[in-house]
Amino acid sequence: MGALDGKVALVAGGGTGIGRAVAERFAREGARVAVFGRRPDPVREVASAIRGAGGAALPIAGDAGVESDVAGLVAAARTEWGGVDVMVNSAAVRLQSPTWSAPSC
């Protein structure tokens, strides 16, 4: 029995890096995982790996910075699995400007 048995997790940025590791770990802990990212191929690859290991995964391509894409992610998870329990945002944001001109925090 895993710590996330029966839970539905959405992982933005789930196609690579830390997001991929989170998606795979959540699946090993029993979660059904919606793997979300801008590049379709890595998202499909992660979802396929999760399914190949006996888990449940849904690949969804989209941009975490686009509200309608995120709404589509949530809607797809609700349609597929009836709800959402966990959301992880591991999506990267890149500023295309010198650090001295970036907004202050």
Biopython code that builds the backbone (N, CA, C, O; Angstrom):
import numpy as np
from Bio.PDB.StructureBuilder import StructureBuilder

atoms = [
    (1, "MET", "N", (0.848, -1.185, 0.000)),
    (1, "MET", "CA", (0.000, 0.000, 0.000)),
    (1, "MET", "C", (0.888, 1.241, 0.000)),
    (1, "MET", "O", (1.801, 1.362, 0.816)),
    (2, "GLY", "N", (0.610, 2.162, -0.927)),
    (2, "GLY", "CA", (1.382, 3.383, -1.027)),
    (2, "GLY", "C", (0.731, 4.537, -0.298)),
    (2, "GLY", "O", (-0.459, 4.503, 0.015)),
    (3, "ALA", "N", (1.520, 5.548, -0.036)),
    (3, "ALA", "CA", (1.033, 6.726, 0.684)),
    (3, "ALA", "C", (-0.009, 7.504, -0.114)),
    (3, "ALA", "O", (-0.771, 8.280, 0.463)),
    (4, "LEU", "N", (-0.053, 7.308, -1.435)),
    (4, "LEU", "CA", (-0.984, 8.066, -2.276)),
    (4, "LEU", "C", (-2.010, 7.181, -2.981)),
    (4, "LEU", "O", (-2.589, 7.591, -3.987)),
    (5, "ASP", "N", (-2.238, 5.990, -2.470)),
    (5, "ASP", "CA", (-3.223, 5.097, -3.082)),
    (5, "ASP", "C", (-4.569, 5.796, -3.238)),
    (5, "ASP", "O", (-5.094, 6.389, -2.295)),
    (6, "GLY", "N", (-5.114, 5.712, -4.446)),
    (6, "GLY", "CA", (-6.429, 6.274, -4.710)),
    (6, "GLY", "C", (-6.451, 7.768, -4.945)),
    (6, "GLY", "O", (-7.520, 8.321, -5.203)),
    (7, "LYS", "N", (-5.323, 8.443, -4.867)),
    (7, "LYS", "CA", (-5.274, 9.894, -5.075)),
    (7, "LYS", "C", (-5.004, 10.203, -6.545)),
    (7, "LYS", "O", (-4.440, 9.391, -7.279)),
    (8, "VAL", "N", (-5.422, 11.397, -6.950)),
    (8, "VAL", "CA", (-5.156, 11.893, -8.291)),
    (8, "VAL", "C", (-4.208, 13.073, -8.160)),
    (8, "VAL", "O", (-4.494, 14.034, -7.445)),
    (9, "ALA", "N", (-3.076, 12.996, -8.855)),
    (9, "ALA", "CA", (-2.069, 14.047, -8.789)),
    (9, "ALA", "C", (-1.852, 14.659, -10.164)),
    (9, "ALA", "O", (-1.769, 13.951, -11.167)),
    (10, "LEU", "N", (-1.761, 15.978, -10.197)),
    (10, "LEU", "CA", (-1.416, 16.713, -11.402)),
    (10, "LEU", "C", (-0.001, 17.223, -11.217)),
    (10, "LEU", "O", (0.301, 17.859, -10.208)),
    (11, "VAL", "N", (0.879, 16.953, -12.186)),
    (11, "VAL", "CA", (2.261, 17.403, -12.075)),
    (11, "VAL", "C", (2.598, 18.253, -13.296)),
    (11, "VAL", "O", (2.837, 17.728, -14.383)),
    (12, "ALA", "N", (2.613, 19.577, -13.106)),
    (12, "ALA", "CA", (3.015, 20.498, -14.161)),
    (12, "ALA", "C", (4.538, 20.496, -14.234)),
    (12, "ALA", "O", (5.217, 20.546, -13.209)),
    (13, "GLY", "N", (5.061, 20.440, -15.440)),
    (13, "GLY", "CA", (6.501, 20.288, -15.612)),
    (13, "GLY", "C", (6.924, 18.846, -15.441)),
    (13, "GLY", "O", (8.089, 18.563, -15.165)),
    (14, "GLY", "N", (5.976, 17.930, -15.605)),
    (14, "GLY", "CA", (6.215, 16.518, -15.334)),
    (14, "GLY", "C", (6.967, 15.765, -16.408)),
    (14, "GLY", "O", (7.228, 14.573, -16.248)),
    (15, "GLY", "N", (7.322, 16.419, -17.496)),
    (15, "GLY", "CA", (8.012, 15.726, -18.572)),
    (15, "GLY", "C", (9.507, 15.580, -18.375)),
    (15, "GLY", "O", (10.129, 14.722, -19.001)),
    (16, "THR", "N", (10.094, 16.395, -17.524)),
    (16, "THR", "CA", (11.544, 16.368, -17.345)),
    (16, "THR", "C", (11.923, 16.745, -15.917)),
    (16, "THR", "O", (11.110, 17.265, -15.153)),
    (17, "GLY", "N", (13.167, 16.470, -15.584)),
    (17, "GLY", "CA", (13.769, 16.948, -14.347)),
    (17, "GLY", "C", (13.036, 16.568, -13.073)),
    (17, "GLY", "O", (12.584, 15.435, -12.905)),
    (18, "ILE", "N", (12.931, 17.536, -12.189)),
    (18, "ILE", "CA", (12.295, 17.317, -10.889)),
    (18, "ILE", "C", (10.832, 16.911, -11.070)),
    (18, "ILE", "O", (10.349, 16.027, -10.363)),
    (19, "GLY", "N", (10.126, 17.542, -12.000)),
    (19, "GLY", "CA", (8.728, 17.194, -12.246)),
    (19, "GLY", "C", (8.562, 15.744, -12.645)),
    (19, "GLY", "O", (7.627, 15.077, -12.202)),
    (20, "ARG", "N", (9.462, 15.253, -13.477)),
    (20, "ARG", "CA", (9.409, 13.843, -13.877)),
    (20, "ARG", "C", (9.617, 12.946, -12.667)),
    (20, "ARG", "O", (8.893, 11.969, -12.479)),
    (21, "ALA", "N", (10.606, 13.279, -11.850)),
    (21, "ALA", "CA", (10.880, 12.479, -10.651)),
    (21, "ALA", "C", (9.679, 12.475, -9.712)),
    (21, "ALA", "O", (9.354, 11.443, -9.124)),
    (22, "VAL", "N", (9.023, 13.617, -9.570)),
    (22, "VAL", "CA", (7.830, 13.704, -8.714)),
    (22, "VAL", "C", (6.714, 12.831, -9.286)),
    (22, "VAL", "O", (6.088, 12.065, -8.554)),
    (23, "ALA", "N", (6.465, 12.944, -10.592)),
    (23, "ALA", "CA", (5.401, 12.159, -11.230)),
    (23, "ALA", "C", (5.643, 10.661, -11.048)),
    (23, "ALA", "O", (4.730, 9.910, -10.705)),
    (24, "GLU", "N", (6.875, 10.242, -11.282)),
    (24, "GLU", "CA", (7.194, 8.813, -11.149)),
    (24, "GLU", "C", (7.086, 8.347, -9.703)),
    (24, "GLU", "O", (6.601, 7.245, -9.450)),
    (25, "ARG", "N", (7.527, 9.162, -8.753)),
    (25, "ARG", "CA", (7.435, 8.779, -7.348)),
    (25, "ARG", "C", (5.984, 8.703, -6.893)),
    (25, "ARG", "O", (5.592, 7.766, -6.196)),
    (26, "PHE", "N", (5.182, 9.700, -7.292)),
    (26, "PHE", "CA", (3.770, 9.675, -6.928)),
    (26, "PHE", "C", (3.106, 8.412, -7.460)),
    (26, "PHE", "O", (2.297, 7.794, -6.768)),
    (27, "ALA", "N", (3.449, 8.024, -8.701)),
    (27, "ALA", "CA", (2.881, 6.809, -9.281)),
    (27, "ALA", "C", (3.301, 5.580, -8.475)),
    (27, "ALA", "O", (2.484, 4.694, -8.223)),
    (28, "ARG", "N", (4.570, 5.523, -8.070)),
    (28, "ARG", "CA", (5.031, 4.388, -7.261)),
    (28, "ARG", "C", (4.314, 4.337, -5.910)),
    (28, "ARG", "O", (4.168, 3.269, -5.317)),
    (29, "GLU", "N", (3.874, 5.492, -5.433)),
    (29, "GLU", "CA", (3.138, 5.560, -4.164)),
    (29, "GLU", "C", (1.642, 5.332, -4.352)),
    (29, "GLU", "O", (0.877, 5.434, -3.393)),
    (30, "GLY", "N", (1.216, 5.022, -5.584)),
    (30, "GLY", "CA", (-0.169, 4.646, -5.834)),
    (30, "GLY", "C", (-1.060, 5.706, -6.440)),
    (30, "GLY", "O", (-2.240, 5.443, -6.674)),
    (31, "ALA", "N", (-0.542, 6.900, -6.705)),
    (31, "ALA", "CA", (-1.370, 7.955, -7.294)),
    (31, "ALA", "C", (-1.586, 7.712, -8.782)),
    (31, "ALA", "O", (-0.745, 7.125, -9.463)),
    (32, "ARG", "N", (-2.719, 8.171, -9.263)),
    (32, "ARG", "CA", (-2.961, 8.285, -10.698)),
    (32, "ARG", "C", (-2.443, 9.666, -11.073)),
    (32, "ARG", "O", (-2.825, 10.658, -10.452)),
    (33, "VAL", "N", (-1.581, 9.743, -12.078)),
    (33, "VAL", "CA", (-0.838, 10.977, -12.339)),
    (33, "VAL", "C", (-1.146, 11.555, -13.713)),
    (33, "VAL", "O", (-1.009, 10.874, -14.730)),
    (34, "ALA", "N", (-1.562, 12.816, -13.733)),
    (34, "ALA", "CA", (-1.679, 13.564, -14.982)),
    (34, "ALA", "C", (-0.350, 14.285, -15.167)),
    (34, "ALA", "O", (-0.005, 15.187, -14.404)),
    (35, "VAL", "N", (0.391, 13.871, -16.196)),
    (35, "VAL", "CA", (1.705, 14.437, -16.484)),
    (35, "VAL", "C", (1.507, 15.570, -17.484)),
    (35, "VAL", "O", (1.029, 15.346, -18.596)),
    (36, "PHE", "N", (1.875, 16.785, -17.086)),
    (36, "PHE", "CA", (1.583, 17.997, -17.854)),
    (36, "PHE", "C", (2.876, 18.724, -18.189)),
    (36, "PHE", "O", (3.734, 18.903, -17.325)),
    (37, "GLY", "N", (3.017, 19.141, -19.435)),
    (37, "GLY", "CA", (4.183, 19.908, -19.839)),
    (37, "GLY", "C", (4.019, 20.468, -21.231)),
    (37, "GLY", "O", (3.124, 20.069, -21.976)),
    (38, "ARG", "N", (4.897, 21.402, -21.576)),
    (38, "ARG", "CA", (4.801, 22.076, -22.873)),
    (38, "ARG", "C", (5.197, 21.192, -24.042)),
    (38, "ARG", "O", (4.656, 21.336, -25.138)),
    (39, "ARG", "N", (6.128, 20.287, -23.826)),
    (39, "ARG", "CA", (6.620, 19.445, -24.920)),
    (39, "ARG", "C", (5.925, 18.083, -24.872)),
    (39, "ARG", "O", (6.097, 17.335, -23.909)),
    (40, "PRO", "N", (5.140, 17.758, -25.905)),
    (40, "PRO", "CA", (4.347, 16.522, -25.888)),
    (40, "PRO", "C", (5.175, 15.241, -25.774)),
    (40, "PRO", "O", (4.772, 14.318, -25.065)),
    (41, "ASP", "N", (6.315, 15.162, -26.450)),
    (41, "ASP", "CA", (7.073, 13.910, -26.445)),
    (41, "ASP", "C", (7.542, 13.500, -25.050)),
    (41, "ASP", "O", (7.323, 12.351, -24.667)),
    (42, "PRO", "N", (8.184, 14.391, -24.261)),
    (42, "PRO", "CA", (8.579, 13.971, -22.915)),
    (42, "PRO", "C", (7.388, 13.625, -22.017)),
    (42, "PRO", "O", (7.474, 12.710, -21.197)),
    (43, "VAL", "N", (6.283, 14.351, -22.170)),
    (43, "VAL", "CA", (5.083, 14.085, -21.371)),
    (43, "VAL", "C", (4.555, 12.680, -21.677)),
    (43, "VAL", "O", (4.218, 11.920, -20.769)),
    (44, "ARG", "N", (4.491, 12.352, -22.957)),
    (44, "ARG", "CA", (4.046, 11.009, -23.348)),
    (44, "ARG", "C", (5.016, 9.939, -22.858)),
    (44, "ARG", "O", (4.592, 8.869, -22.422)),
    (45, "GLU", "N", (6.309, 10.220, -22.926)),
    (45, "GLU", "CA", (7.327, 9.258, -22.486)),
    (45, "GLU", "C", (7.184, 8.941, -20.998)),
    (45, "GLU", "O", (7.241, 7.776, -20.603)),
    (46, "VAL", "N", (6.998, 9.968, -20.176)),
    (46, "VAL", "CA", (6.849, 9.757, -18.734)),
    (46, "VAL", "C", (5.569, 8.980, -18.448)),
    (46, "VAL", "O", (5.586, 8.027, -17.668)),
    (47, "ALA", "N", (4.465, 9.374, -19.067)),
    (47, "ALA", "CA", (3.196, 8.670, -18.853)),
    (47, "ALA", "C", (3.316, 7.208, -19.279)),
    (47, "ALA", "O", (2.794, 6.317, -18.609)),
    (48, "SER", "N", (3.995, 6.968, -20.381)),
    (48, "SER", "CA", (4.185, 5.601, -20.859)),
    (48, "SER", "C", (5.031, 4.788, -19.877)),
    (48, "SER", "O", (4.732, 3.623, -19.615)),
    (49, "ALA", "N", (6.077, 5.399, -19.338)),
    (49, "ALA", "CA", (6.922, 4.711, -18.358)),
    (49, "ALA", "C", (6.131, 4.365, -17.096)),
    (49, "ALA", "O", (6.285, 3.280, -16.537)),
    (50, "ILE", "N", (5.293, 5.285, -16.658)),
    (50, "ILE", "CA", (4.462, 5.037, -15.471)),
    (50, "ILE", "C", (3.498, 3.881, -15.742)),
    (50, "ILE", "O", (3.358, 2.979, -14.917)),
    (51, "ARG", "N", (2.836, 3.911, -16.899)),
    (51, "ARG", "CA", (1.911, 2.833, -17.248)),
    (51, "ARG", "C", (2.648, 1.504, -17.406)),
    (51, "ARG", "O", (2.130, 0.457, -17.019)),
    (52, "GLY", "N", (3.854, 1.545, -17.972)),
    (52, "GLY", "CA", (4.648, 0.335, -18.142)),
    (52, "GLY", "C", (5.044, -0.308, -16.824)),
    (52, "GLY", "O", (5.267, -1.516, -16.750)),
    (53, "ALA", "N", (5.127, 0.514, -15.783)),
    (53, "ALA", "CA", (5.460, 0.008, -14.449)),
    (53, "ALA", "C", (4.211, -0.382, -13.662)),
    (53, "ALA", "O", (4.296, -0.714, -12.480)),
    (54, "GLY", "N", (3.040, -0.341, -14.326)),
    (54, "GLY", "CA", (1.801, -0.751, -13.674)),
    (54, "GLY", "C", (0.978, 0.372, -13.090)),
    (54, "GLY", "O", (-0.045, 0.116, -12.455)),
    (55, "GLY", "N", (1.402, 1.627, -13.287)),
    (55, "GLY", "CA", (0.669, 2.767, -12.753)),
    (55, "GLY", "C", (-0.340, 3.315, -13.746)),
    (55, "GLY", "O", (-0.468, 2.822, -14.867)),
    (56, "ALA", "N", (-1.047, 4.334, -13.316)),
    (56, "ALA", "CA", (-2.030, 5.013, -14.161)),
    (56, "ALA", "C", (-1.525, 6.420, -14.434)),
    (56, "ALA", "O", (-1.198, 7.161, -13.507)),
    (57, "ALA", "N", (-1.463, 6.786, -15.718)),
    (57, "ALA", "CA", (-0.969, 8.111, -16.081)),
    (57, "ALA", "C", (-1.696, 8.635, -17.298)),
    (57, "ALA", "O", (-2.121, 7.881, -18.173)),
    (58, "LEU", "N", (-1.826, 9.948, -17.329)),
    (58, "LEU", "CA", (-2.500, 10.637, -18.419)),
    (58, "LEU", "C", (-1.560, 11.730, -18.922)),
    (58, "LEU", "O", (-1.263, 12.662, -18.175)),
    (59, "PRO", "N", (-1.083, 11.644, -20.166)),
    (59, "PRO", "CA", (-0.212, 12.695, -20.693)),
    (59, "PRO", "C", (-1.043, 13.855, -21.237)),
    (59, "PRO", "O", (-1.978, 13.656, -22.013)),
    (60, "ILE", "N", (-0.688, 15.064, -20.818)),
    (60, "ILE", "CA", (-1.409, 16.242, -21.283)),
    (60, "ILE", "C", (-0.395, 17.327, -21.612)),
    (60, "ILE", "O", (0.353, 17.775, -20.744)),
    (61, "ALA", "N", (-0.374, 17.746, -22.877)),
    (61, "ALA", "CA", (0.528, 18.814, -23.297)),
    (61, "ALA", "C", (-0.142, 20.163, -23.098)),
    (61, "ALA", "O", (-1.315, 20.338, -23.428)),
    (62, "GLY", "N", (0.604, 21.110, -22.560)),
    (62, "GLY", "CA", (0.094, 22.460, -22.363)),
    (62, "GLY", "C", (1.104, 23.296, -21.634)),
    (62, "GLY", "O", (2.143, 22.801, -21.196)),
    (63, "ASP", "N", (0.797, 24.570, -21.503)),
    (63, "ASP", "CA", (1.689, 25.548, -20.883)),
    (63, "ASP", "C", (1.104, 25.982, -19.537)),
    (63, "ASP", "O", (-0.026, 26.467, -19.473)),
    (64, "ALA", "N", (1.869, 25.808, -18.478)),
    (64, "ALA", "CA", (1.400, 26.182, -17.135)),
    (64, "ALA", "C", (1.161, 27.682, -17.000)),
    (64, "ALA", "O", (0.503, 28.120, -16.056)),
    (65, "GLY", "N", (1.684, 28.468, -17.929)),
    (65, "GLY", "CA", (1.461, 29.904, -17.908)),
    (65, "GLY", "C", (0.224, 30.346, -18.667)),
    (65, "GLY", "O", (-0.053, 31.542, -18.758)),
    (66, "VAL", "N", (-0.523, 29.397, -19.214)),
    (66, "VAL", "CA", (-1.734, 29.705, -19.980)),
    (66, "VAL", "C", (-2.933, 29.146, -19.216)),
    (66, "VAL", "O", (-3.081, 27.933, -19.069)),
    (67, "GLU", "N", (-3.767, 30.033, -18.743)),
    (67, "GLU", "CA", (-4.885, 29.642, -17.885)),
    (67, "GLU", "C", (-5.778, 28.588, -18.520)),
    (67, "GLU", "O", (-6.201, 27.651, -17.842)),
    (68, "SER", "N", (-6.072, 28.722, -19.801)),
    (68, "SER", "CA", (-6.955, 27.744, -20.447)),
    (68, "SER", "C", (-6.295, 26.367, -20.541)),
    (68, "SER", "O", (-6.992, 25.353, -20.495)),
    (69, "ASP", "N", (-4.970, 26.309, -20.671)),
    (69, "ASP", "CA", (-4.276, 25.019, -20.684)),
    (69, "ASP", "C", (-4.372, 24.332, -19.330)),
    (69, "ASP", "O", (-4.576, 23.121, -19.253)),
    (70, "VAL", "N", (-4.226, 25.112, -18.261)),
    (70, "VAL", "CA", (-4.326, 24.550, -16.910)),
    (70, "VAL", "C", (-5.762, 24.103, -16.636)),
    (70, "VAL", "O", (-5.981, 23.058, -16.024)),
    (71, "ALA", "N", (-6.732, 24.888, -17.085)),
    (71, "ALA", "CA", (-8.136, 24.490, -16.927)),
    (71, "ALA", "C", (-8.402, 23.182, -17.667)),
    (71, "ALA", "O", (-9.139, 22.330, -17.171)),
    (72, "GLY", "N", (-7.807, 23.016, -18.852)),
    (72, "GLY", "CA", (-7.948, 21.774, -19.598)),
    (72, "GLY", "C", (-7.327, 20.596, -18.875)),
    (72, "GLY", "O", (-7.865, 19.489, -18.909)),
    (73, "LEU", "N", (-6.192, 20.825, -18.217)),
    (73, "LEU", "CA", (-5.540, 19.792, -17.411)),
    (73, "LEU", "C", (-6.463, 19.311, -16.301)),
    (73, "LEU", "O", (-6.666, 18.109, -16.125)),
    (74, "VAL", "N", (-7.014, 20.248, -15.563)),
    (74, "VAL", "CA", (-7.908, 19.899, -14.449)),
    (74, "VAL", "C", (-9.154, 19.187, -14.976)),
    (74, "VAL", "O", (-9.591, 18.190, -14.402)),
    (75, "ALA", "N", (-9.720, 19.695, -16.061)),
    (75, "ALA", "CA", (-10.917, 19.067, -16.639)),
    (75, "ALA", "C", (-10.625, 17.640, -17.102)),
    (75, "ALA", "O", (-11.445, 16.743, -16.903)),
    (76, "ALA", "N", (-9.469, 17.430, -17.713)),
    (76, "ALA", "CA", (-9.114, 16.082, -18.181)),
    (76, "ALA", "C", (-8.973, 15.118, -17.011)),
    (76, "ALA", "O", (-9.436, 13.980, -17.087)),
    (77, "ALA", "N", (-8.337, 15.561, -15.931)),
    (77, "ALA", "CA", (-8.184, 14.695, -14.754)),
    (77, "ALA", "C", (-9.537, 14.389, -14.119)),
    (77, "ALA", "O", (-9.787, 13.262, -13.691)),
    (78, "ARG", "N", (-10.395, 15.379, -14.061)),
    (78, "ARG", "CA", (-11.735, 15.152, -13.499)),
    (78, "ARG", "C", (-12.527, 14.177, -14.356)),
    (78, "ARG", "O", (-13.210, 13.299, -13.831)),
    (79, "THR", "N", (-12.438, 14.328, -15.667)),
    (79, "THR", "CA", (-13.153, 13.434, -16.574)),
    (79, "THR", "C", (-12.626, 12.009, -16.455)),
    (79, "THR", "O", (-13.401, 11.055, -16.387)),
    (80, "GLU", "N", (-11.308, 11.873, -16.431)),
    (80, "GLU", "CA", (-10.672, 10.549, -16.401)),
    (80, "GLU", "C", (-10.829, 9.862, -15.051)),
    (80, "GLU", "O", (-11.123, 8.669, -14.986)),
    (81, "TRP", "N", (-10.629, 10.632, -13.954)),
    (81, "TRP", "CA", (-10.544, 10.013, -12.627)),
    (81, "TRP", "C", (-11.489, 10.612, -11.579)),
    (81, "TRP", "O", (-11.457, 10.196, -10.421)),
    (82, "GLY", "N", (-12.318, 11.565, -11.959)),
    (82, "GLY", "CA", (-13.337, 12.064, -11.052)),
    (82, "GLY", "C", (-12.940, 13.178, -10.106)),
    (82, "GLY", "O", (-13.778, 13.613, -9.316)),
    (83, "GLY", "N", (-11.734, 13.655, -10.142)),
    (83, "GLY", "CA", (-11.346, 14.736, -9.250)),
    (83, "GLY", "C", (-9.852, 14.931, -9.215)),
    (83, "GLY", "O", (-9.108, 14.303, -9.968)),
    (84, "VAL", "N", (-9.422, 15.810, -8.332)),
    (84, "VAL", "CA", (-8.008, 16.124, -8.158)),
    (84, "VAL", "C", (-7.723, 16.221, -6.666)),
    (84, "VAL", "O", (-8.452, 16.876, -5.922)),
    (85, "ASP", "N", (-6.650, 15.558, -6.240)),
    (85, "ASP", "CA", (-6.262, 15.610, -4.830)),
    (85, "ASP", "C", (-4.978, 16.389, -4.588)),
    (85, "ASP", "O", (-4.829, 17.039, -3.553)),
    (86, "VAL", "N", (-4.052, 16.326, -5.535)),
    (86, "VAL", "CA", (-2.726, 16.919, -5.353)),
    (86, "VAL", "C", (-2.326, 17.659, -6.624)),
    (86, "VAL", "O", (-2.556, 17.168, -7.729)),
    (87, "MET", "N", (-1.726, 18.844, -6.470)),
    (87, "MET", "CA", (-1.182, 19.585, -7.615)),
    (87, "MET", "C", (0.239, 19.992, -7.288)),
    (87, "MET", "O", (0.493, 20.596, -6.246)),
    (88, "VAL", "N", (1.178, 19.660, -8.186)),
    (88, "VAL", "CA", (2.564, 20.075, -8.038)),
    (88, "VAL", "C", (2.921, 20.910, -9.253)),
    (88, "VAL", "O", (2.739, 20.471, -10.388)),
    (89, "ASN", "N", (3.425, 22.107, -9.021)),
    (89, "ASN", "CA", (3.878, 22.947, -10.125)),
    (89, "ASN", "C", (5.397, 22.948, -10.134)),
    (89, "ASN", "O", (6.042, 23.650, -9.356)),
    (90, "SER", "N", (5.952, 22.145, -11.032)),
    (90, "SER", "CA", (7.393, 22.081, -11.203)),
    (90, "SER", "C", (7.784, 22.651, -12.563)),
    (90, "SER", "O", (8.882, 22.400, -13.061)),
    (91, "ALA", "N", (6.878, 23.415, -13.152)),
    (91, "ALA", "CA", (7.139, 24.009, -14.459)),
    (91, "ALA", "C", (8.097, 25.181, -14.313)),
    (91, "ALA", "O", (7.986, 25.976, -13.380)),
    (92, "ALA", "N", (9.030, 25.280, -15.234)),
    (92, "ALA", "CA", (10.020, 26.360, -15.210)),
    (92, "ALA", "C", (9.493, 27.588, -15.929)),
    (92, "ALA", "O", (8.686, 27.496, -16.854)),
    (93, "VAL", "N", (9.963, 28.719, -15.488)),
    (93, "VAL", "CA", (9.670, 29.980, -16.155)),
    (93, "VAL", "C", (11.008, 30.633, -16.460)),
    (93, "VAL", "O", (11.872, 30.737, -15.589)),
    (94, "ARG", "N", (11.174, 31.070, -17.690)),
    (94, "ARG", "CA", (12.437, 31.702, -18.081)),
    (94, "ARG", "C", (12.197, 33.166, -18.373)),
    (94, "ARG", "O", (11.303, 33.526, -19.139)),
    (95, "LEU", "N", (13.008, 34.003, -17.752)),
    (95, "LEU", "CA", (12.976, 35.428, -18.050)),
    (95, "LEU", "C", (13.999, 35.696, -19.140)),
    (95, "LEU", "O", (15.166, 35.325, -19.009)),
    (96, "GLN", "N", (13.575, 36.326, -20.190)),
    (96, "GLN", "CA", (14.472, 36.626, -21.298)),
    (96, "GLN", "C", (14.948, 38.076, -21.197)),
    (96, "GLN", "O", (14.755, 38.867, -22.119)),
    (97, "SER", "N", (15.569, 38.411, -20.068)),
    (97, "SER", "CA", (16.103, 39.754, -19.877)),
    (97, "SER", "C", (17.270, 39.674, -18.901)),
    (97, "SER", "O", (17.369, 38.721, -18.127)),
    (98, "PRO", "N", (18.141, 40.657, -18.934)),
    (98, "PRO", "CA", (19.246, 40.660, -17.964)),
    (98, "PRO", "C", (18.708, 40.736, -16.538)),
    (98, "PRO", "O", (17.657, 41.332, -16.301)),
    (99, "THR", "N", (19.416, 40.141, -15.599)),
    (99, "THR", "CA", (18.947, 40.125, -14.214)),
    (99, "THR", "C", (18.758, 41.521, -13.644)),
    (99, "THR", "O", (17.880, 41.719, -12.804)),
    (100, "TRP", "N", (19.539, 42.479, -14.065)),
    (100, "TRP", "CA", (19.413, 43.825, -13.520)),
    (100, "TRP", "C", (18.150, 44.530, -13.967)),
    (100, "TRP", "O", (17.779, 45.549, -13.384)),
    (101, "SER", "N", (17.469, 44.008, -15.003)),
    (101, "SER", "CA", (16.231, 44.648, -15.436)),
    (101, "SER", "C", (14.985, 43.836, -15.068)),
    (101, "SER", "O", (13.861, 44.226, -15.385)),
    (102, "ALA", "N", (15.204, 42.694, -14.390)),
    (102, "ALA", "CA", (14.072, 41.870, -13.969)),
    (102, "ALA", "C", (13.335, 42.549, -12.828)),
    (102, "ALA", "O", (13.946, 43.291, -12.059)),
    (103, "PRO", "N", (12.035, 42.312, -12.699)),
    (103, "PRO", "CA", (11.281, 42.911, -11.578)),
    (103, "PRO", "C", (11.843, 42.445, -10.244)),
    (103, "PRO", "O", (12.275, 41.301, -10.103)),
    (104, "SER", "N", (11.831, 43.335, -9.279)),
    (104, "SER", "CA", (12.338, 42.964, -7.953)),
    (104, "SER", "C", (11.309, 42.104, -7.230)),
    (104, "SER", "O", (10.108, 42.196, -7.486)),
    (105, "CYS", "N", (11.796, 41.279, -6.333)),
    (105, "CYS", "CA", (10.918, 40.385, -5.586)),
    (105, "CYS", "C", (10.480, 40.997, -4.292)),
    (105, "CYS", "O", (9.734, 40.376, -3.535)),
]
sb = StructureBuilder()
sb.init_structure("model")
sb.init_model(0)
sb.init_chain("A")
sb.init_seg("    ")
for serial, (resi, resn, name, xyz) in enumerate(atoms, 1):
    if name == "N":
        sb.init_residue(resn, " ", resi, " ")
    sb.init_atom(name, np.array(xyz, "f"), 0.0, 1.0, " ", f" {name:<3s}", serial, name[0])
structure = sb.get_structure()
